[in-house]
Every structure is written in structure tokens, then in C-alpha cells.
Amino acid sequence: MSDILTIADLKDLARRKVPKMFFDYADSGAWTESTYRANEEDFGKIKFRQRVLVDMSNRSLESTMIGQKVAMPVALAPTGLTGMQHADGEMLAAQAAEAFGVPFTLSTMSICSIEDVASATSKPFWFQLYVLRDKDFVLNLIDRAKAAKCSALVLTLDLQILGQRHKDIRNGLSAPPKMTLANIIDLAIKPRWCLGIAGTPRRTFRNIVGHAKGVGDVSSLSSWTTEQFDPQLSWKDVAWIKERWGGKLILKGILDKEDALMAAQTGADAIIVSNHGGRQLDGAASSISVLEEIADAVGDKIEVHMDGGIRSGQDVLKALCLGAKGTYIGRPFLYGLGAMGKAGVTKALEIIRKEMDITLALCGKRLVTDMGKDQLRR
Ligand SMILES: Cc1cc2nc3c(=O)[nH]c(=O)nc-3n(C[C@H](O)[C@H](O)[C@H](O)COP(=O)(O)O)c2cc1C
């Protein structure tokens, strides 16, 4: 554990512990993966202003996201199949987030269900909704999230059809994995993962199976998505979902300022500037490169969050400087989970916290909420 100093260290360890099919599922983007790469690389182009001889004592990373207090403005992003990175992955990640004081967002396409995560936690978590053709099922999901006392609904707007990830097709991604020769050989060298999965009843999409009518084989994610996701989702749907939910609403997957302005008109509480971690429209801009333009366009009409490519506490601070009030990490916590279960998620959060704290001080600031454009070289 002591030689794990960066998110990249966690990624290396996860690569060794998690079956190839699921490691690749996390570490992949659509088509050429150009947007996936750009998400990370574009952070490197942004430079801080180093300041000296300012009081660095009593620093704080505390902030708020949609009015909720957070130990640092970094939430865990919704990620599908998290329970395949590690047995009971969503429950463990939610516990780690709760103990750390940051929000956990459960995906519709999770392995552990809303009820599983509620039973494993004592504070509210957030729920991410995909809108499916079966509206009764969508209403039922919203009601289940309410019953579980989720404190925000994150409505994902950028996945009505699935972007193509070559690795998933080549690996024959499914949950649980099919017993092909290649999988058997791979699983044979990942005994801990196998033991964990063998010891849990949570091995398929538990938000869906047994809840949605006429759902056949969900093990093939791509064919199920094509059949079930609603390609006609529109701004009008945001209104009825908002009404049915009645609580804090976050719209995820905005990458254009015109869409951001439309989103602000819906009365939602926040938008997430996001390209789904480079997993949908390959060739789209990196999230960080469009953040400032979008934040400037919406002003204080709606709170702005961002995700995509954050691999360090420095990346978080750069996003805050460019107008984000909060950020999300996807892969960094998945790598932690795959590497070391719950302790690995905590480790990912600790790495980010330490990097944020030192950077904040060296930029001459004591409060994370004071970071702004002035702290960047331009
Ligand atoms: C393995 C994986 C699964 C994901 N599944 C979902 C999902 O079910 N719902 C969703 O809204 N976003 C999903 N996302 C996108 C994330 O919420 C987030 O936008 C993205 O991971 C941020 O980029 P990062 O991984 O570089 O931090 C997924 C991302 C990954 C890596």
C-alpha cells in the first residue's frame, strides 16, 4: 500500500487483479479513443501560477455540491458494472465515499441494486437514471430511488444509443463472464476476484433483473442497450422526470453551451460538463477544454460540474479554476476498487485530497472555494 502514490499506480494494480474483460471495459473509449485520451491530455496544457510568502495555514478543501456539504468537491461518478471490478463493488465504493464525506452516484446499470447500496450505507447517495423505452420501469426506478432516500437524481443525457468500444466487442463483454477458453485462462490467474464473485449473490444487473418487464438477456450490455434505451429522449422528458422525482436534479452529459443554456431553463440544479469519459462521441472535445466557455455562458443560472480525465488533485483544482463547482471521478475510483476493494477507493480519494491540498498551498490559497481563473497562467 505504501508504494501506491498515484492513480496510475492503482491502475497498474487493477490491471493485474481484474479480469481483462472488465479492466478493459473501464479503460476504454469509443472508436479511436481520441476523446478519451484528450480528456486526460488537455489537463496537462493548463498551468498554475505559483505564489510565495502567503499564509498557508488552516487550509480547507470543504465545499458544497448542489447545496450539500462535501469534504472536497469530488464525487464518485456513476459507472456501470462496478460490481464486476470487485465483488459488491458499488456497496464498497459507496461506503468508502460515505466515510470520506463525498457523494457516491449509483448507476442504473449497476450490479448491486439501489436497495443493496441503501442497506450498506447510512447516509443518502445519488442515483443516476437512464431513460428506457419502458416508462413504467423508469417511474419505478425513480420511486425506488426516492424510497431509498437518494438525495439527488443524475439524469444522463448522452447515451440514448451506445458508442462503440472495440475492446468490449473483442472481449465479448458480459456480466457474469461467459465461460469461454480465453476467459477461463484469464480467470485462473485472478483467483481473488473469482473468490469474491463466487461469494456474493450480486452478479448481474440487479436494478433491472426482476424489476423490468420482459427483460431477456441483459448479460449482453450492448444489445440490451440498443433494445431498451429510448432514442427519442427530449427536453420535454426532463420536465416529467423532474416533476416525478421532486428532489435535486443534475443533468449529465452536456458538452455544448447551447445545450447548457437549455438545461438551465429546465430548472435543474446542476449540469455535468461531460463526454461520458470519451466513451460515446469519439472526436468530441475534451470536457476540460469546453468547461470555461460553458460556465461563462450559463453564469449563475445553474451550478456547473464536470467530469472526464481527472487523474489527480491538480486536475480537480484546474476544473474548479475554470468554473466547475464540483467534479466527478470515474476510472480513478474504479482502478482503486479493482486494485484493493474498499481500501483502494479510499486510497484514490486520499491521493486526490493530498494533491489538492499541496497544490492549493503552493498556489497561495487556503480555501478550495477561493480557486479561480486568477490562479491559472493565461
Ligand atoms: C466503466 C465505466 C462505466 C460507466 N458507466 C456509466 C453509467 O452507467 N452511467 C453514466 O451516466 N455514466 C457512466 N460512465 C461515465 C462516468 O459517469 C463519467 O462520466 C466518466 O467516467 C468520467 O471520466 P473519467 O473516467 O475519466 O473520470 C461510465 C464510465 C466508465 C469508465
PDBQT file of the ligand as one rigid body, heavy atoms in Angstrom, charges set to zero:
ROOT
HETATM    1  C1  LIG A 401     -16.580   1.764 -16.819  1.00  0.00    +0.000 C 
HETATM    2  C2  LIG A 401     -17.444   2.974 -16.940  1.00  0.00    +0.000 A 
HETATM    3  C3  LIG A 401     -18.818   2.822 -16.869  1.00  0.00    +0.000 A 
HETATM    4  C4  LIG A 401     -19.644   3.963 -16.951  1.00  0.00    +0.000 A 
HETATM    5  N1  LIG A 401     -20.991   3.803 -16.813  1.00  0.00    +0.000 NA
HETATM    6  C5  LIG A 401     -21.787   4.916 -16.752  1.00  0.00    +0.000 A 
HETATM    7  C6  LIG A 401     -23.159   4.795 -16.443  1.00  0.00    +0.000 A 
HETATM    8  O1  LIG A 401     -23.672   3.705 -16.209  1.00  0.00    +0.000 OA
HETATM    9  N2  LIG A 401     -23.888   5.932 -16.415  1.00  0.00    +0.000 N 
HETATM   10  C7  LIG A 401     -23.349   7.169 -16.657  1.00  0.00    +0.000 A 
HETATM   11  O2  LIG A 401     -24.057   8.174 -16.623  1.00  0.00    +0.000 OA
HETATM   12  N3  LIG A 401     -22.036   7.298 -16.924  1.00  0.00    +0.000 NA
HETATM   13  C8  LIG A 401     -21.247   6.209 -16.969  1.00  0.00    +0.000 A 
HETATM   14  N4  LIG A 401     -19.901   6.350 -17.191  1.00  0.00    +0.000 N 
HETATM   15  C9  LIG A 401     -19.331   7.688 -17.350  1.00  0.00    +0.000 C 
HETATM   16  C10 LIG A 401     -18.922   8.255 -15.995  1.00  0.00    +0.000 C 
HETATM   17  O3  LIG A 401     -20.043   8.579 -15.217  1.00  0.00    +0.000 OA
HETATM   18  C11 LIG A 401     -18.069   9.524 -16.138  1.00  0.00    +0.000 C 
HETATM   19  O4  LIG A 401     -18.741  10.420 -16.980  1.00  0.00    +0.000 OA
HETATM   20  C12 LIG A 401     -16.686   9.242 -16.676  1.00  0.00    +0.000 C 
HETATM   21  O5  LIG A 401     -16.180   8.031 -16.168  1.00  0.00    +0.000 OA
HETATM   22  C13 LIG A 401     -15.738  10.377 -16.287  1.00  0.00    +0.000 C 
HETATM   23  O6  LIG A 401     -14.489  10.190 -16.833  1.00  0.00    +0.000 OA
HETATM   24  P1  LIG A 401     -13.238   9.523 -16.064  1.00  0.00    +0.000 P 
HETATM   25  O7  LIG A 401     -13.497   8.057 -16.032  1.00  0.00    +0.000 OA
HETATM   26  O8  LIG A 401     -12.106   9.901 -16.935  1.00  0.00    +0.000 OA
HETATM   27  O9  LIG A 401     -13.184  10.132 -14.681  1.00  0.00    +0.000 OA
HETATM   28  C14 LIG A 401     -19.068   5.235 -17.136  1.00  0.00    +0.000 A 
HETATM   29  C15 LIG A 401     -17.679   5.356 -17.205  1.00  0.00    +0.000 A 
HETATM   30  C16 LIG A 401     -16.869   4.250 -17.100  1.00  0.00    +0.000 A 
HETATM   31  C17 LIG A 401     -15.386   4.429 -17.143  1.00  0.00    +0.000 C 
ENDROOT
TORSDOF 0
